[in-house]
């Protein structure tokens, strides 16, 4: 079929009518493509939802088959030849069509690989995800959930039990690492067939980013946060060591309250969990979002919120059909961690819920994966915002004043800590795809010691790094969380100073402010991927992405 399209376009070029005709040909292609992909992507998203919430092997099998079907659509060589021809002709001048053409070209490019390799990639990917999602670590022979592990690591005083919980969180890494490394090699093989040195480079390039720009951003953030992090961590280590009656030099990974030390332990003068333990974090989130004109009751009604056997152990937000069926998966407990998580995941779901339905189906995605992360982070940060806590938890002025300095300290430390943690993830994954045969276990701990100042455990190191879910479910993605933090700070700065017209963000709670909902729906959510990500950010905030607002907010 597409060979005929190319032939007809060639004739039209000769007759001098190519420009309008090529645009018409492209529009016809897009119409046909969406007719195939829209129901197929919805079915695939529902299959993954079933697999994640139920955990049955047949659901993962169905998801794998549908993924392969999607990849086969995008691997069609004739379709890709047609799209390349249209793009190289320069005849498409309509901005909407040109943008859709760019998106399609990148999607097809990454799938121009032999059918047998494509099947191996999808089969191995599905196998790894199923094993990861349904695996449960063991403590003294007894299965435990990630919620159990988080509880032990945040409350348990017995160091042996803490160590066992930490090690249980890592056991899935050894269970999947062989298949995961094989998957990395298959992905690299595919990337090389379409002209890239490895899969990591391919995904970043086709996502309209560049390795050089990302390297520059992470190097700058490393320098900005090196000293503040050292000071904050020294203080934290003193507090933790005292609580366990040991010296700071004796601290090990299981003392830090999170399996990867990516969250700040709540160990200072106030434990923020105490303010959430008698609240329903689901109801808090629902009430808050309604107060800013972004209701989530429909999203929550479709969501899966509580822990059970076989269910995906973490959290995510998803868009099922690009027509408003958005939902979240969580494993809620009434803690600050899960208050942050549900605010975060609902941010993702709202971004997708409010894409403009009048825009083409291909535009009904976030401007970039990091922009939806930025929105999610913007809202997730509120769980440690004293003014927000006062509004939503019914605290007195005196309680807010008491919480304020400590809650900001937690938030500031969290942001600086996250820079260090995201730098580990970015550099490790870049090196993983550059050379998957190197000593990855040792590489992991070398980076953790360098950027997070956490000493590796004694004895031989295992593949605990592979227990980080993003290596399996969202490869070459983690840097987008850091860019999302930058975007969240830029949104915050713009809204405080240009919409609220304030000189300071002191006491800004973002509660009961329907202007916020209107601003986000119009400037961020509505356009979807209509504009390249930096153009969308400039249209929304008056300038392209700028790290200085993150530095001003947190690196003080």
C-alpha positions in Angstrom: 0.0 0.0 0.0 2.7 2.5 0.9 4.7 1.7 -2.2 1.7 3.1 -4.2 1.8 6.2 -2.0 5.4 6.8 -2.8 4.8 6.3 -6.5 1.9 8.7 -6.5 3.9 11.4 -4.6 6.7 11.1 -7.1 4.3 11.8 -10.0 2.8 14.8 -8.2 6.3 16.2 -7.6 6.8 16.2 -11.4 3.5 18.0 -12.1 4.3 20.8 -9.7 1.4 20.1 -7.3 3.5 18.3 -4.7 3.2 20.6 -1.7 -0.6 20.4 -1.1 -0.8 16.9 -2.4 1.9 15.6 0.0 0.2 17.2 2.9 -3.0 15.5 1.8 -1.2 12.2 1.4 0.3 12.6 4.9 -3.1 13.4 6.4 -4.5 10.3 4.9 -1.6 8.3 6.3 -2.2 9.7 9.7 -5.9 9.0 9.6 -5.3 5.4 8.6 -2.5 5.1 11.2 -4.7 6.4 14.1 -7.6 4.1 13.0 -5.2 1.2 13.7 -3.3 2.5 16.7 -6.0 4.1 18.8 -7.9 0.9 19.6 -4.7 -1.1 19.7 -3.0 1.2 22.2 -6.1 1.3 24.4 -6.3 -2.5 24.5 -2.5 -2.7 25.3 -2.8 -0.2 28.1 -5.8 -2.1 29.6 -3.8 -5.4 29.3 -0.9 -3.8 31.3 -3.4 -2.4 33.8 -4.8 -5.9 34.3 -1.3 -7.4 34.6 -0.2 -4.8 37.1 -3.3 -5.0 39.3 -3.9 -8.8 39.1 -0.5 -10.2 38.3 -1.7 -13.3 36.3 0.6 -14.9 33.8 -2.0 -14.8 31.1 -2.4 -11.0 31.5 1.4 -10.5 31.0 1.2 -12.9 28.0 -1.6 -10.8 26.5 0.3 -7.6 27.2 3.4 -9.0 25.5 1.5 -10.0 22.4 -0.1 -6.6 22.1 3.2 -4.8 22.6 4.6 -6.9 19.8 1.7 -6.0 17.6 2.3 -2.3 18.2 6.0 -2.7 17.5 5.1 -4.5 14.2 3.0 -1.5 13.1 5.9 0.8 13.6 8.4 -1.5 12.0 6.7 -1.4 8.6 9.5 -0.4 6.2 7.2 0.9 3.5 5.5 3.2 5.9 8.8 4.5 7.2 10.0 5.1 3.6 6.9 7.1 2.9 7.4 9.2 6.0 11.1 9.8 5.3 10.3 10.8 1.8 7.7 13.3 2.9 9.9 14.8 5.5 13.0 15.1 3.2 10.9 16.7 0.5 10.2 19.7 2.8 6.8 20.0 1.3 4.8 19.9 4.6 4.3 23.4 5.8 1.3 23.0 8.0 2.7 23.2 11.6 0.3 20.6 12.9 1.1 18.1 10.2 4.8 18.8 10.4 4.8 18.1 14.1 2.9 14.9 13.7 5.3 13.9 11.0 8.3 14.4 13.3 6.7 12.3 16.0 5.9 9.5 13.6 9.3 9.5 12.0 10.9 9.0 15.4 8.5 6.3 16.4 9.1 4.3 13.2 12.8 4.9 13.2 13.3 3.1 16.5 11.5 0.0 15.2 13.2 -0.5 11.9 14.7 -3.8 13.0 14.3 -7.5 11.9 11.1 -9.2 13.0 13.0 -12.0 14.9 14.9 -9.4 16.9 11.8 -7.5 17.6 10.1 -10.6 19.0 13.1 -11.4 21.2 13.0 -7.9 22.6 9.3 -7.9 23.4 9.4 -11.5 24.8 12.4 -10.8 27.1 10.9 -7.5 28.2 7.6 -9.1 29.1 9.4 -11.9 30.9 11.4 -9.5 33.0 8.4 -7.3 33.9 6.3 -10.3 34.9 9.0 -11.7 37.1 9.8 -8.2 38.6 6.1 -7.3 39.3 5.1 -10.6 40.9 8.3 -11.2 42.9 8.2 -10.9 46.6 11.3 -10.7 48.8 11.8 -12.9 51.8 12.8 -12.3 55.4 13.7 -15.4 57.3 11.8 -17.4 54.7 8.7 -15.4 54.9 7.4 -13.3 51.9 7.1 -9.6 52.4 5.7 -6.8 50.3 7.4 -3.5 49.5 5.0 -1.8 51.9 6.2 -4.1 54.6 9.8 -3.3 53.8 9.1 0.5 53.8 7.5 0.1 57.2 10.4 -1.8 58.6 13.0 0.7 57.2 11.2 3.7 58.6 10.2 2.4 62.1 12.3 -0.6 63.1 15.0 0.0 65.7 16.5 -3.5 65.4 19.4 -3.2 63.0 19.4 -6.9 62.1 15.8 -6.6 61.0 16.5 -3.5 59.1 19.4 -5.2 57.2 17.2 -8.2 56.4 14.4 -5.9 55.0 16.9 -3.9 52.9 18.4 -7.1 51.5 14.9 -8.5 50.8 14.1 -5.4 48.7 17.2 -6.2 46.6 16.5 -9.9 46.1 14.5 -9.4 42.9 17.6 -7.9 41.3 19.5 -11.2 41.4 16.3 -13.0 40.2 16.0 -10.9 37.0 19.6 -9.6 36.3 20.5 -12.2 33.7 17.4 -11.6 31.6 17.7 -7.9 32.1 21.3 -7.8 30.7 20.2 -9.9 27.8 17.4 -7.5 27.1 20.0 -4.6 27.2 22.0 -6.4 24.6 19.0 -7.0 22.4 18.1 -3.3 22.7 21.6 -2.3 21.8 21.6 -4.6 18.8 18.4 -3.0 17.6 19.7 0.5 18.1 22.9 -0.2 16.1 20.8 -1.4 13.2 19.2 2.0 12.8 22.4 4.0 13.2 22.9 4.6 16.9 25.8 3.5 19.0 23.5 2.1 21.7 19.9 2.0 22.9 20.5 4.7 25.5 21.6 7.2 22.9 18.8 6.2 20.6 16.0 6.8 23.1 17.4 10.1 24.3 17.9 11.4 20.7 14.5 10.3 19.4 12.9 11.9 22.5 14.1 15.2 21.3 17.0 15.5 23.8 20.7 15.3 23.5 23.4 13.4 25.6 25.6 16.6 25.6 22.9 18.8 27.0 22.0 16.2 29.7 25.6 15.7 30.6 26.0 19.5 31.0 22.9 19.7 33.2 24.0 16.9 35.5 27.5 18.2 35.8 26.2 21.7 36.7 23.8 20.2 39.3 26.6 18.0 40.7 28.7 21.1 41.3 25.8 23.1 42.8 24.8 20.4 45.3 28.1 18.8 46.3 28.8 21.0 49.3 25.2 21.5 50.5 24.7 17.8 50.2 27.8 17.0 52.2 26.7 19.4 55.0 23.2 18.0 55.1 24.3 14.4 55.0 26.9 14.9 57.8 24.1 16.3 60.0 21.8 13.4 59.0 24.5 10.8 59.7 25.0 12.3 63.2 21.3 12.0 63.9 21.0 8.5 62.5 24.2 7.2 64.2 22.9 8.5 67.6 19.6 6.8 67.1 21.3 3.5 66.6 24.0 4.1 69.2 26.8 3.7 66.7 29.4 6.0 65.1 28.6 7.7 61.8 31.4 5.7 60.1 29.5 2.5 60.9 26.3 3.5 59.0 25.4 1.2 56.2 22.7 1.4 53.5 19.9 -0.2 55.7 20.2 2.7 58.2 18.8 5.3 55.7 15.0 4.5 55.7 14.8 3.9 51.9 16.2 1.0 50.0 18.1 3.4 47.6 18.4 6.4 49.9 16.4 8.5 47.5 14.2 10.0 50.2 15.1 11.9 53.2 14.6 10.0 56.5 12.0 11.8 58.7 14.3 11.9 61.7 14.6 15.5 62.7 12.7 17.4 65.4 9.3 16.5 63.9 8.2 13.3 62.2 5.9 14.4 59.4 4.2 11.0 59.4 2.6 11.9 62.7 0.5 14.5 60.9 -0.9 12.0 58.4 -1.3 8.8 60.4 -4.9 9.6 61.4 -5.8 11.0 58.0 -7.0 9.3 54.8 -4.5 10.3 52.2 -6.9 9.4 49.4 -9.5 11.7 50.8 -6.9 14.5 51.3 -5.8 14.3 47.7 -9.4 14.3 46.4 -10.3 17.3 48.5 -7.2 19.2 47.5 -7.5 18.7 43.8 -11.2 19.7 43.9 -10.2 22.9 45.6 -8.0 24.0 42.7 -10.6 23.1 40.0 -9.0 19.8 39.0 -11.4 17.2 40.3 -10.1 13.6 40.6 -13.1 11.7 41.8 -13.6 10.1 38.4 -9.9 9.1 38.3 -10.0 7.6 41.8 -13.1 5.6 40.9 -11.1 3.8 38.1 -8.0 3.4 40.2 -6.4 0.6 42.3 -5.1 2.1 45.5 -4.3 -0.6 48.1 -1.7 -3.4 48.5 -2.4 -7.0 47.8 -0.7 -10.2 46.7 0.4 -10.3 43.1 -0.1 -6.6 42.5 2.6 -4.2 41.2 4.4 -3.1 44.4 5.0 0.6 43.7 2.9 3.3 42.0 2.1 4.8 38.6 -0.4 7.0 36.8 -1.6 6.0 33.3 -3.6 7.2 30.4 -5.7 4.3 29.0 -7.3 5.8 25.9 -6.4 9.5 25.4 -10.1 10.3 25.8 -10.1 10.9 29.6 -9.8 7.4 31.1 -6.8 8.1 33.3 -6.1 6.2 36.5 -3.5 5.6 39.2 -2.1 2.5 40.9 -0.9 2.9 44.5 -0.4 0.8 47.6 -1.6 3.5 50.0 -0.8 3.9 53.7 -1.5 7.0 55.8 2.0 8.3 55.8 3.7 11.4 54.3 5.5 9.2 51.8 2.1 8.0 50.4 0.5 11.4 50.6 3.3 12.6 48.4 2.9 9.6 46.1 -0.8 9.9 45.5 -0.5 13.7 44.9 2.3 12.9 42.4 0.5 10.1 40.5 -2.7 12.1 40.3 -0.7 14.9 38.8 0.3 12.5 36.0 -3.3 11.4 35.5 -4.7 15.0 35.4 -2.1 16.0 32.8 -3.5 13.3 30.5 -7.1 13.8 31.5 -7.1 17.5 30.4 -5.4 17.1 27.0 -7.5 19.2 24.5 -9.9 16.6 22.9 -10.0 18.9 19.8 -6.4 18.3 19.1 -5.3 15.3 16.9 -5.0 12.0 18.7 -1.2 12.0 18.1 -1.0 15.3 20.2 -2.8 13.9 23.2 0.4 13.0 25.1 2.5 15.2 27.4 4.9 17.6 25.7 7.6 15.3 27.0 7.8 12.6 29.6 9.7 15.0 31.9 7.0 17.7 31.7 4.4 15.3 33.1 7.0 14.4 35.8 7.3 18.1 36.5 3.6 18.5 37.1 3.6 15.4 39.3 6.5 16.8 41.3 4.9 20.2 41.5 2.0 18.6 43.4 3.9 15.9 45.2 6.1 18.5 47.0 3.0 19.8 48.8 3.1 17.0 51.3 6.0 18.7 52.9 4.7 22.3 52.5 3.7 23.7 55.9 1.2 26.1 54.5 -0.5 23.3 52.5 -0.4 21.0 55.6 -2.2 23.7 57.6 -4.9 24.2 55.0 -5.5 20.5 54.3 -4.8 18.9 57.7 -6.5 21.7 59.8 -3.5 22.8 61.7 -3.3 25.9 63.8 -1.0 28.9 63.1 1.2 27.7 65.9 1.5 24.2 64.5 2.3 25.6 61.1 5.0 27.8 62.5 6.4 24.8 64.4 6.4 22.6 61.3 7.6 25.3 58.8 11.4 25.2 59.4 11.5 21.4 59.7 9.2 20.7 56.8 11.2 23.0 54.5 14.4 21.3 55.7 13.0 18.0 54.7 11.9 19.3 51.4 15.2 21.1 50.7 17.2 18.0 51.7 14.9 15.8 49.6 15.6 17.9 46.4 19.3 18.1 47.0 19.4 14.4 47.8 17.4 13.6 44.6 20.0 15.4 42.5 22.7 13.1 43.8 20.5 10.0 43.4 19.3 10.9 39.9 23.0 11.5 38.9 23.7 7.9 40.0 20.9 6.6 37.9 21.7 8.7 34.8 25.4 7.8 34.8 24.9 4.1 35.6 22.3 3.6 32.9 24.5 5.4 30.4 27.4 3.1 31.2 25.1 0.0 31.4 24.2 0.4 27.7 27.7 1.5 26.7 29.1 -1.8 28.1 26.7 -4.3 29.6 29.5 -6.9 30.1 31.5 -4.8 32.6 31.3 -5.4 36.3 28.0 -3.6 36.8 27.6 -4.5 40.5 30.9 -2.8 41.3 30.1 0.1 39.0 26.8 0.7 40.9 28.5 1.0 44.3 31.3 3.2 42.9 28.7 5.7 41.7 26.6 5.4 45.0 29.7 6.1 47.1 30.7 9.0 44.8 27.4 10.9 44.6 25.4 9.7 47.7 28.3 9.0 50.1 26.7 5.7 51.2 29.2 3.0 51.9 28.7 -0.3 50.1 27.8 -3.3 52.3 30.5 -5.7 53.4 31.2 -8.8 51.4 30.6 -9.5 47.7 28.2 -7.1 46.0 25.1 -8.5 44.3 22.9 -7.2 41.6 20.7 -5.2 44.0 20.8 -2.3 41.5 18.5 -4.3 39.2 15.8 -4.1 41.8 15.2 -0.5 40.8 12.0 -0.8 38.8 12.9 1.8 36.2 15.6 -0.4 34.6 12.8 -2.8 33.7 9.7 -0.7 33.2 11.1 2.6 32.0 14.6 2.2 30.5 16.7 5.3 29.8 14.1 7.5 31.5 15.3 8.4 35.0 17.0 11.7 33.9 13.5 12.9 33.1 12.6 12.9 36.8 15.5 15.4 37.4 14.4 17.6 34.5 10.9 17.4 35.9 12.2 18.8 39.2 13.6 21.7 37.3 10.4 22.3 35.4 8.4 22.1 38.7 10.5 24.9 40.2 10.2 27.0 37.1 6.4 26.6 37.1 6.4 27.5 40.8 8.5 30.6 40.3 6.4 31.8 37.4 3.0 31.2 39.1 4.0 32.9 42.4 5.6 35.9 40.7 3.5 36.4 37.6 0.1 35.0 38.4 -0.2 35.5 42.1 1.9 38.7 41.9 3.8 37.9 45.1 7.4 38.8 46.0 7.8 35.6 48.1 6.4 32.1 48.1 6.1 32.2 51.9 2.7 30.8 52.9 1.8 29.8 49.3 -0.2 26.6 49.8 -1.7 26.1 46.4 -5.0 25.1 48.1 -8.4 26.7 47.2 -6.9 28.4 44.2 -8.9 27.6 41.0 -6.7 30.0 39.0 -4.0 27.3 39.3 -6.2 24.7 37.6 -7.2 27.1 34.8 -3.5 28.0 34.2 -2.3 24.4 34.0 -5.2 23.3 31.8 -4.7 26.1 29.3 -0.9 26.4 29.3 0.4 22.9 30.1 -2.2 20.2 29.9 -4.3 21.3 26.9 -1.6 21.5 24.2 -0.3 18.0 24.9 2.6 17.4 22.5 1.5 20.0 20.0 4.7 21.9 20.6 8.3 20.7 21.2 8.9 20.6 25.0 11.0 23.7 25.3 8.5 25.7 23.2 5.7 24.6 25.4 7.7 25.6 28.5 8.5 29.0 27.0 4.8 29.5 26.1 3.8 28.6 29.7 6.5 30.4 31.7 8.0 33.0 29.3 11.3 31.3 28.9 12.8 27.9 28.0 13.8 25.4 30.8 16.2 27.1 33.2 17.8 25.2 36.1 18.3 28.5 38.0 14.8 28.4 39.6 15.5 25.0 41.1 18.8 26.3 42.5 17.1 29.5 43.9 14.4 27.4 45.5 16.5 24.7 47.2 20.3 25.2 46.9 20.7 28.0 49.5 
